[in-house]
């Protein structure tokens, strides 16, 4: 595994925008056109195998949490426990998720966290880096079947005679483009779709149901909107009684929560793809570890410690959540760039990777997306 420099395409911005990737320069620079990571086929096989294994472990952990009444440890309100439990036992189908892995081609891939509810960088991983590979390294391969598997998975979740609503904050460019891309994959699966702003969803006391602005009942809803926000919204109390099929389903509240990390280590200690993670930092006395809130997004409120010394930290709005403490993974660094590999699960299958890099130690929403290929 190594990092290469590549010639920048003269029309790179137009090429990206033609795919709907209009936020390629968010924050000044997000997409790194002039670099790419090259992996070996064996490394790709290892990432795929680790992702498949982690998918199995995390699902077993969800079952354990629900069956043993441990939802309270995840900060999930008691009023939502029945919603989560019913969803799990019904077998509500998930669409996608993204494991964040530490990996440098030498040590086994290590799970940092599971973005299981509203994972970002989907459009980039699915079609943007694929186009880049075809243009720049056309004789290479790419670990990427995200698009095809999304289309297939939609057909397993939503009946072709039902309307699929997709909701987000429409004034957030990245969110809207991501939802538009997902709507296109659903349309390709033969499903009729409707995109709306999350604020346009209305509750009817008379019908005891949620409706869209055209007064159509919402039966299947993809929401790029976290479950923990939904529960405290004005109409959150009605989520348990409505008949919406949610994507992602309520049981994903367990997997999208970093409280799953100490549970995984408790259930599968010393597993080669897991990092020791606990509810307090005592086991790491004198070692390097990472403090994480059980709920946080885009690298917010993360602190890296080396013994009693703060090595790196980020701010954010999640500091009041309780914390977990994870052994610091071996540094994956290439030419001064620290990377995190996002490994996509579509349905129940590994589907490819996207790579984020940063000269800082913590991956945040300003970290660059860098394409990859393998030979």
Order of alpha helices (4+ residues) and beta strands (2+ residues): beta-alpha-beta-alpha-alpha-beta-beta-alpha-alpha-beta-alpha-beta-beta-beta-beta-alpha-beta-alpha-alpha-beta-beta-beta-beta-beta-beta-beta-beta-beta
